Amino acid sequence: MAWALAFSLVATISGIHHVNERVDRAQWPIYDAGFIFWGAAIVAGQFSASARFEAGDGAAGGLSRASSVWRFALAAAIW
């Protein structure tokens, strides 16, 4: 996921690719920035969930691996 975010960031900055090219050209940066920020939020959420899982033993204070995976899948599905 982090690789895809980095690729999208480079492609957007270089002008090779835009998220939504069907809208007016003046709105392209808004869609591009929204995509980059949403991708960064998903990556940050996954790192946070992974860190909480590793900090606990899964039952006492930390998240279970299944819970971490389902929360990430839910965030991706909402997107």
GUBA-168383 format. One record per atom (N, C-alpha, C, CB): residue in one letter; x, z, y; chain. Coordinates in nm, 2 decimals. Glycine has a CB too. Layout:
# GUBA-168383
  res      px      pz      py  chain
    a       X       Z       Y      A
...
***
This chain:
# GUBA-168383
  res      px      pz      py  chain
    m    0.08    0.00   -0.12      A
    m    0.00    0.00    0.00      A
    m    0.09    0.00    0.12      A
    m   -0.09    0.12    0.00      A
    a    0.19    0.08    0.12      A
    a    0.28    0.08    0.24      A
    a    0.35   -0.05    0.26      A
    a    0.39    0.19    0.22      A
    w    0.38   -0.12    0.15      A
    w    0.44   -0.25    0.17      A
    w    0.34   -0.35    0.23      A
    w    0.49   -0.31    0.03      A
    a    0.22   -0.35    0.19      A
    a    0.11   -0.44    0.25      A
    a    0.10   -0.41    0.40      A
    a   -0.02   -0.42    0.17      A
    l    0.10   -0.28    0.43      A
    l    0.08   -0.24    0.57      A
    l    0.20   -0.29    0.65      A
    l    0.07   -0.09    0.59      A
    a    0.32   -0.28    0.60      A
    a    0.44   -0.33    0.67      A
    a    0.44   -0.48    0.68      A
    a    0.57   -0.29    0.59      A
    f    0.40   -0.55    0.58      A
    f    0.39   -0.70    0.58      A
    f    0.28   -0.74    0.69      A
    f    0.35   -0.75    0.45      A
    s    0.17   -0.67    0.69      A
    s    0.07   -0.71    0.79      A
    s    0.11   -0.68    0.93      A
    s   -0.06   -0.63    0.76      A
    l    0.19   -0.57    0.95      A
    l    0.24   -0.54    1.08      A
    l    0.33   -0.65    1.13      A
    l    0.31   -0.41    1.08      A
    v    0.43   -0.69    1.04      A
    v    0.52   -0.80    1.08      A
    v    0.45   -0.93    1.10      A
    v    0.63   -0.81    0.97      A
    a    0.36   -0.96    1.02      A
    a    0.28   -1.09    1.04      A
    a    0.20   -1.09    1.16      A
    a    0.19   -1.12    0.91      A
    t    0.14   -0.98    1.20      A
    t    0.06   -0.97    1.32      A
    t    0.15   -0.98    1.44      A
    t   -0.02   -0.84    1.32      A
    i    0.25   -0.90    1.45      A
    i    0.34   -0.90    1.56      A
    i    0.40   -1.04    1.58      A
    i    0.45   -0.80    1.55      A
    s    0.44   -1.11    1.48      A
    s    0.51   -1.24    1.49      A
    s    0.40   -1.35    1.52      A
    s    0.58   -1.27    1.36      A
    g    0.27   -1.32    1.50      A
    g    0.17   -1.42    1.53      A
    g    0.14   -1.51    1.42      A
    g    0.21   -1.50    1.65      A
    i    0.20   -1.49    1.30      A
    i    0.17   -1.57    1.19      A
    i    0.03   -1.56    1.14      A
    i    0.27   -1.54    1.07      A
    h   -0.02   -1.44    1.14      A
    h   -0.15   -1.41    1.08      A
    h   -0.23   -1.31    1.17      A
    h   -0.13   -1.34    0.94      A
    h   -0.36   -1.33    1.18      A
    h   -0.45   -1.24    1.25      A
    h   -0.56   -1.20    1.16      A
    h   -0.50   -1.30    1.38      A
    v   -0.61   -1.08    1.17      A
    v   -0.71   -1.03    1.08      A
    v   -0.84   -1.11    1.09      A
    v   -0.74   -0.88    1.11      A
    n   -0.89   -1.13    1.21      A
    n   -1.02   -1.21    1.23      A
    n   -0.99   -1.32    1.33      A
    n   -1.13   -1.11    1.27      A
    e   -0.98   -1.44    1.28      A
    e   -0.96   -1.55    1.37      A
    e   -1.08   -1.62    1.40      A
    e   -0.86   -1.65    1.30      A
    r   -1.20   -1.57    1.36      A
    r   -1.33   -1.64    1.40      A
    r   -1.38   -1.59    1.53      A
    r   -1.43   -1.61    1.29      A
    v   -1.33   -1.48    1.58      A
    v   -1.37   -1.43    1.71      A
    v   -1.29   -1.49    1.82      A
    v   -1.37   -1.28    1.72      A
    d   -1.33   -1.47    1.95      A
    d   -1.25   -1.52    2.06      A
    d   -1.11   -1.47    2.05      A
    d   -1.31   -1.48    2.19      A
    r   -1.02   -1.56    2.10      A
    r   -0.87   -1.53    2.09      A
    r   -0.84   -1.40    2.16      A
    r   -0.79   -1.64    2.15      A
    a   -0.91   -1.36    2.27      A
    a   -0.89   -1.24    2.34      A
    a   -0.92   -1.12    2.26      A
    a   -0.97   -1.24    2.47      A
    q   -1.00   -1.13    2.16      A
    q   -1.03   -1.01    2.07      A
    q   -0.94   -1.00    1.95      A
    q   -1.17   -1.02    2.02      A
    w   -0.85   -1.09    1.93      A
    w   -0.76   -1.08    1.81      A
    w   -0.68   -0.95    1.81      A
    w   -0.67   -1.20    1.81      A
    p   -0.62   -0.91    1.92      A
    p   -0.54   -0.79    1.92      A
    p   -0.62   -0.66    1.89      A
    p   -0.47   -0.77    2.06      A
    i   -0.75   -0.66    1.92      A
    i   -0.83   -0.55    1.89      A
    i   -0.85   -0.53    1.74      A
    i   -0.97   -0.56    1.96      A
    y   -0.88   -0.64    1.68      A
    y   -0.90   -0.64    1.53      A
    y   -0.77   -0.62    1.46      A
    y   -0.96   -0.78    1.48      A
    d   -0.66   -0.67    1.51      A
    d   -0.53   -0.65    1.45      A
    d   -0.49   -0.50    1.46      A
    d   -0.42   -0.74    1.52      A
    a   -0.51   -0.44    1.58      A
    a   -0.47   -0.30    1.59      A
    a   -0.56   -0.21    1.51      A
    a   -0.49   -0.26    1.74      A
    g   -0.69   -0.24    1.50      A
    g   -0.78   -0.16    1.41      A
    g   -0.73   -0.17    1.27      A
    g   -0.92   -0.21    1.43      A
    f   -0.70   -0.29    1.22      A
    f   -0.65   -0.30    1.08      A
    f   -0.52   -0.22    1.06      A
    f   -0.63   -0.45    1.05      A
    i   -0.43   -0.23    1.15      A
    i   -0.30   -0.16    1.13      A
    i   -0.33   -0.01    1.13      A
    i   -0.20   -0.20    1.24      A
    f   -0.41    0.04    1.23      A
    f   -0.43    0.19    1.23      A
    f   -0.51    0.24    1.11      A
    f   -0.51    0.22    1.36      A
    w   -0.61    0.16    1.06      A
    w   -0.68    0.20    0.94      A
    w   -0.59    0.20    0.82      A
    w   -0.80    0.10    0.92      A
    g   -0.51    0.10    0.81      A
    g   -0.41    0.10    0.70      A
    g   -0.32    0.22    0.70      A
    g   -0.33   -0.03    0.70      A
    a   -0.27    0.25    0.82      A
    a   -0.18    0.37    0.84      A
    a   -0.25    0.50    0.80      A
    a   -0.12    0.37    0.98      A
    a   -0.38    0.51    0.84      A
    a   -0.46    0.63    0.80      A
    a   -0.47    0.64    0.65      A
    a   -0.59    0.62    0.87      A
    i   -0.50    0.53    0.58      A
    i   -0.51    0.54    0.44      A
    i   -0.38    0.58    0.37      A
    i   -0.56    0.40    0.38      A
    v   -0.27    0.52    0.42      A
    v   -0.13    0.56    0.36      A
    v   -0.10    0.70    0.39      A
    v   -0.02    0.46    0.42      A
    a   -0.13    0.75    0.51      A
    a   -0.11    0.89    0.55      A
    a   -0.19    0.98    0.46      A
    a   -0.13    0.91    0.70      A
    g   -0.32    0.94    0.44      A
    g   -0.41    1.03    0.36      A
    g   -0.36    1.03    0.21      A
    g   -0.55    0.97    0.36      A
    q   -0.31    0.92    0.16      A
    q   -0.25    0.93    0.03      A
    q   -0.13    1.01    0.02      A
    q   -0.22    0.78   -0.02      A
    f   -0.04    1.00    0.11      A
    f    0.08    1.09    0.11      A
    f    0.04    1.24    0.13      A
    f    0.17    1.05    0.23      A
    s   -0.06    1.26    0.21      A
    s   -0.11    1.40    0.22      A
    s   -0.17    1.45    0.09      A
    s   -0.21    1.41    0.34      A
    a   -0.25    1.37    0.03      A
    a   -0.31    1.42   -0.10      A
    a   -0.20    1.43   -0.21      A
    a   -0.41    1.31   -0.15      A
    s   -0.10    1.35   -0.21      A
    s    0.01    1.36   -0.31      A
    s    0.09    1.48   -0.28      A
    s    0.10    1.24   -0.30      A
    a    0.11    1.51   -0.15      A
    a    0.19    1.63   -0.12      A
    a    0.12    1.76   -0.16      A
    a    0.23    1.64    0.03      A
    r   -0.01    1.76   -0.14      A
    r   -0.09    1.88   -0.18      A
    r   -0.10    1.89   -0.33      A
    r   -0.23    1.87   -0.12      A
    f   -0.10    1.78   -0.40      A
    f   -0.10    1.79   -0.55      A
    f    0.03    1.85   -0.60      A
    f   -0.13    1.65   -0.61      A
    e    0.14    1.80   -0.54      A
    e    0.27    1.84   -0.59      A
    e    0.30    1.99   -0.55      A
    e    0.38    1.75   -0.53      A
    a    0.24    2.04   -0.44      A
    a    0.26    2.17   -0.39      A
    a    0.19    2.28   -0.48      A
    a    0.21    2.19   -0.25      A
    g    0.08    2.24   -0.54      A
    g    0.01    2.33   -0.63      A
    g    0.02    2.29   -0.77      A
    g   -0.14    2.34   -0.59      A
    d   -0.04    2.37   -0.86      A
    d   -0.03    2.33   -1.00      A
    d   -0.15    2.26   -1.04      A
    d   -0.01    2.46   -1.08      A
    g   -0.23    2.21   -0.95      A
    g   -0.35    2.14   -0.99      A
    g   -0.47    2.23   -1.00      A
    g   -0.33    2.07   -1.12      A
    a   -0.46    2.35   -1.04      A
    a   -0.57    2.44   -1.05      A
    a   -0.58    2.55   -0.94      A
    a   -0.57    2.50   -1.19      A
    a   -0.46    2.59   -0.90      A
    a   -0.46    2.70   -0.80      A
    a   -0.40    2.65   -0.67      A
    a   -0.37    2.82   -0.86      A
    g   -0.49    2.60   -0.59      A
    g   -0.44    2.57   -0.45      A
    g   -0.42    2.42   -0.43      A
    g   -0.32    2.64   -0.42      A
    g   -0.37    2.35   -0.53      A
    g   -0.34    2.21   -0.52      A
    g   -0.46    2.12   -0.57      A
    g   -0.21    2.17   -0.59      A
    l   -0.45    2.00   -0.54      A
    l   -0.55    1.90   -0.59      A
    l   -0.51    1.86   -0.73      A
    l   -0.57    1.78   -0.50      A
    s   -0.61    1.83   -0.82      A
    s   -0.58    1.77   -0.95      A
    s   -0.55    1.62   -0.92      A
    s   -0.70    1.79   -1.05      A
    r   -0.47    1.56   -1.02      A
    r   -0.44    1.42   -1.00      A
    r   -0.56    1.34   -0.99      A
    r   -0.35    1.38   -1.12      A
    a   -0.66    1.37   -1.08      A
    a   -0.79    1.29   -1.07      A
    a   -0.86    1.30   -0.94      A
    a   -0.88    1.34   -1.19      A
    s   -0.86    1.42   -0.88      A
    s   -0.92    1.44   -0.75      A
    s   -0.85    1.36   -0.64      A
    s   -0.92    1.59   -0.71      A
    s   -0.72    1.36   -0.65      A
    s   -0.64    1.28   -0.55      A
    s   -0.67    1.13   -0.56      A
    s   -0.49    1.31   -0.57      A
    v   -0.67    1.08   -0.69      A
    v   -0.70    0.94   -0.71      A
    v   -0.84    0.90   -0.66      A
    v   -0.68    0.90   -0.86      A
    w   -0.94    0.99   -0.69      A
    w   -1.07    0.96   -0.65      A
    w   -1.09    0.96   -0.50      A
    w   -1.17    1.05   -0.72      A
    r   -1.03    1.05   -0.43      A
    r   -1.04    1.06   -0.29      A
    r   -0.97    0.93   -0.23      A
    r   -0.97    1.18   -0.23      A
    f   -0.86    0.89   -0.28      A
    f   -0.80    0.77   -0.23      A
    f   -0.89    0.65   -0.25      A
    f   -0.66    0.75   -0.29      A
    a   -0.95    0.64   -0.37      A
    a   -1.04    0.53   -0.41      A
    a   -1.16    0.53   -0.32      A
    a   -1.08    0.53   -0.55      A
    l   -1.21    0.64   -0.29      A
    l   -1.33    0.65   -0.20      A
    l   -1.29    0.61   -0.06      A
    l   -1.38    0.80   -0.20      A
    a   -1.18    0.65   -0.01      A
    a   -1.13    0.60    0.13      A
    a   -1.12    0.45    0.13      A
    a   -1.00    0.67    0.17      A
    a   -1.06    0.40    0.03      A
    a   -1.04    0.25    0.02      A
    a   -1.17    0.18    0.01      A
    a   -0.95    0.21   -0.10      A
    a   -1.27    0.23   -0.07      A
    a   -1.40    0.17   -0.08      A
    a   -1.48    0.17    0.05      A
    a   -1.48    0.24   -0.19      A
    i   -1.46    0.28    0.12      A
    i   -1.54    0.29    0.25      A
    i   -1.48    0.19    0.35      A
    i   -1.52    0.43    0.31      A
    w   -1.35    0.16    0.34      A
    w   -1.29    0.06    0.43      A
    w   -1.35   -0.07    0.40      A
    w   -1.14    0.06    0.41      A
***
